[in-house]
Amino acid sequence: MQTVRTLLVDAFTDEPLAGNAAGVVPNADDLTDDQMQAIARELAVSETAFFSESEDADRRVRFFTPTTEIDLCGHATIASHVHLLEDGELSPGAHTLETEVGVLDIEVEENHTSWMTQNEPEIETVELEYDRVGGALGIDPAALQDVGADIPMAVASTGLPCLVIPVNFLEHLGGAEPNMAKVEQLCEEVGAVGIYAFSFDAIDAESTLHGRMFAPLAGIPEDPVTGTASGAVGAFLRETDAFDEFPEELRLEQGHFLDRPGYVRVRATEDSVKVGGRATTALDGQLVVPESEDDGIIEL
């Protein structure tokens, strides 16, 4: 048996047990794929970040949900870099991170805010029947068709594709009861990892919108607060001319209907998409991990 330092860090919040919890393993150089998957399954949060040395960047990271590896995770990136700052492993300033979608630029501020520059956005509008989308989300189709006349549905990606669905009012978004099998079918059809549904009818007056993210294909029925999808949504709103004058910074709120409220800052310009937020460590300890499949790790 071996022990591995493992943390739970809550992203996009200043308060423990709010925002989106990310697993963080600061030193994963000696872990196998099976061990990383087993740790992510044990932590049972939406994603866990595993850090190792890199020849192309300051450090390398891999992301695992409880059921599979994914290419990119925004909230775990933000959370882990705030932790590395707190732990003295890095200083405020510019850093680079090797991911499965390439090397990304990371900025860490002294006030424990971390910024992630995402990949160049790719946005493709899609034509889906409102009845079908409403049935998948458990939302009255009229609540989608109402706002859809001005803002189309689209698959947006800055590293991880999501199906973006505008909803007219918060009461409809908050009352959504998604059918996960139908959500999976829609996502598979359009090539998305999950559905990000949002409404400009937000809870906080300072917020630009309220969002909810459903990603059963990644083993995440609902993600509390999503960094990667937030960047994609920011780029989508810029592309679709959702504002008469596009704001310098968007504030996306999420997680309130899961009792884990969080806030994501998004800066979407012609040149880049940046996602930022704060984070706080909720748990720091040692996890005992079997050293081989013979010791109890099941090959996935």
N, C-alpha and C positions, 0 to 999 in steps of 0.2 A: 504494500500500500504506500501511497505518497500523499502528501498534503499540498494543497495549492491555495495561495491567498486569493480570496474571492470577495467581491464587494457587490452591494446593491446601491446604486446611485440614482436618485430621483432627478430627472431632467425636466427643464422648462418650469422650474418652481424654486422658490426659496425655502419652502416648507417640506420637511420630511413627510413621507407617506402621501404626497400629492404628485401631480405631474405624471410622468411615465417612468417607471422603474426599469433600469438597465442593469444587467449583470456585467461586471467588469472583472476580467482576469488580466492583471498587469503583466504577468510573465508566463506566456504560454508556449515558449520555444520547445519545451520537452513534451508537450501534450500531443497525442495522436488525434486524428479526426474523431474516432469513436469516443475518446475521453472528452473532447470538447462538446460533442453532442450530448453525452451523458450529463455533463455539468449543466448545460443549458436546460436539459429536461428536468434536472433536479431543482434548479432555481425557479423554473416555471414562470419567468417573466417573458414579455414579448420577444426581446432579443438580449443576447449576451455577447459582449465584445471580447475577443481574445487577441492580446497584443504579443508581437514577437519582433525580432530584429529584421531590418530591411536593408537591402543593398541600393534601393532606389529612392528612399525617403527616410525621414527621421525614425519612423517606426511603421510596422505593418499591422493590419487588423483583419480579422475574419469575424463574421457575424453569424450566430446560430439562433434560430427560434427553438422552442422545445421539440420541434419535429424535423427541422431541416436547416440547411445553410442557405443564407441569402446574400446577395452581392453587396448590399449597402443598407445602412441604418443610420438615420440622422440623429435620433435622440440618444442612442448609445454612443455616438461620436461626441456629441456635446457633453454628455455626462462624464465620459471617460477622460476627456481633456481637462475638465474642471477638477476631477479627482487628481490627475497627474500634476496639476498646478498646486493643489493643496498638499500633495505628498512630496513636493520638492523635486519631482522628476523632470519638470520643465519650467521654464520661466515665461513670464508674459511676453507676447510677441508672436511672430510668424513661425509656423511649423508646417511640415508636410506629412501626409499619411498615405501609405500604399493600401489600396483597397482592390477588390475584384473588378471594379469599374475604372481603375486607373489611380494615379496619384492626385490627391486633393490638397488644396491649401486650407490650413486651419489657422485662425487667429485667436489668441487667448488674452483676455484683458485682466488687469489687476483686480477688478471687482468681481472676478469669478464668472464672467460672461465669456462664452466660447462661441466662435463663428466658424461656420463650415461653408466653403465655396463649393457649390455643386457643379455637376457637369452641365454642358450647354443643353438647354431645354429642347425637348422634342414634343410637339403638340399636334395631335391629329383629331379633328372633330369626328364624331360618330353619329350615325342615325339609328336610334333604337326606339322601339315603340314605348310610349310612356306607360301604357298598361303593364307591359312586361317589366320595366324597371321598377315601377311602383309596387308590383307584386313581389319582386325580389327583396325590396327594402321594407315592405310593410308600410308604405306611405301612399296616401291617396294620389293617384296619377295626376289629378288636377293641380296638386301642389307643385308638381314638376313642370307641367305644361305651362303654368302661369309665368314662371320666371324663364322657362326655356325659350320663350319667344324672343328674349333679348340676349340670353347667354346660352350657348349650345353645350351639350354634353361632349366630352372629349377625353381621350387618353393622353395624359400628360406625364412626362418623365424628365427627371434630372439625374437619372441613375437607376430608378426603380419605377416602372410604369404603373399609374393608377387611373382608374376610371373616375372622372370628376363629374359629379351630378349636382347642379344647383337646385335648391329647395326654397320655396317662397318664404315660409315663416318658421320660427324656432319651434313652435308647438308641434308642427308636423315632423320636423327633424328629430326633436326630442322624443316623440312618440313612436319613432320607427321601430318595427319589430321584424328584422330581416330574416328571410328564409335562406339559411346559409348554403343549402344545396343550389338554390337558384342564383345566389350571388356568385358562387363558384362557376356555374355554367356561363353567366354573363362575362365574368373576368376571363375565363378560358377563351371565349369567343373573340374578345377584342384584344387579347394579349396583355391583360393587366394583372397585377398581383392582388389588387384589392379595389374597393370602391371608397372614394372620399366624397361624402355628401356634405354640403355646406349651405348655410343661409347667412345673408347679410344682417338678419335679425338676431343680433348677438345679445348675450346676457350683460356683459360689461360695456358701458358706454364708450370706453376707450378702445374696444376691440373692433377690428375691421369686419370680422365674420366669426361664426361658430361652425366648427367642423366635427364630423364623426367619420372614423375610418374602420371599414370592415374588410378583413383580409383572411378568410378561412383557408385559402390556398396555401398560405404560409403558416397555417396552424394557429392563427390569431383571429378569433371571432370578432373582437373589437379591440383596436389598439387605443390606449387612453389618449396619448398626445404624440403626433407623428412629425418628425423633423423632415425626412426626405419628401414625404407627400406634401408638406407645407410649402416647401420650395417649388415643387412642381405646380401647385395651385397658384402661388404667386406669379409664376411665369405664365400660366394659363390666363389669369386675370389681365395681365399686361397684353397678351396676344389678342384677347377678345375685346379689348377696349372697354372693360367693365366700368371704368371711371372716366369722367370728363378730363380730369388731370390726375395722372397716376401718382399715388403717394410715394414719398421717398422711402417710407418704411410701413409695412403692414404688420398688424398685430392679430394673430390667429389664436382664438381660444378653443379649447377642446378638453374633454375628459370630465366635464361636470356631471354628465349622466352616468358616470361610473364612480362618482365621488372621488375623482382624482384630477381636480382642475389644474390646467397648465396653460402657459402662454408662449407662443412661438413668434419671434421677430423675423420678418422676411424682407430682404432688400432685393428687389428684382429690377435690374436695369437692362439696357441693350447689350451690355458687356458681360454681365455675370448675374448669378443668383446666389445669394448668401442667406443662410439660416442661422439664427443665433438664439441664445438663451442661457439662463443660469442653471445651476444644479446643486444638489446637496447630498452628502453621503448618509445613507440610512443604516447601513450594515457593513461591517468590515471584520472578516474572520478567516478561518482556515477550513477548507473543505477536503475531506478524505476521498481520494479517487483511486479506484482499482487500477493497477498498473498494466493489466492486460485483459483480453477477453476471457481468459481462464479464471481471472479473479472476479468476474461478474459483469463485465461490460458486454452488452448485447450488440452485435454488429447490426447496423441499420442499413 
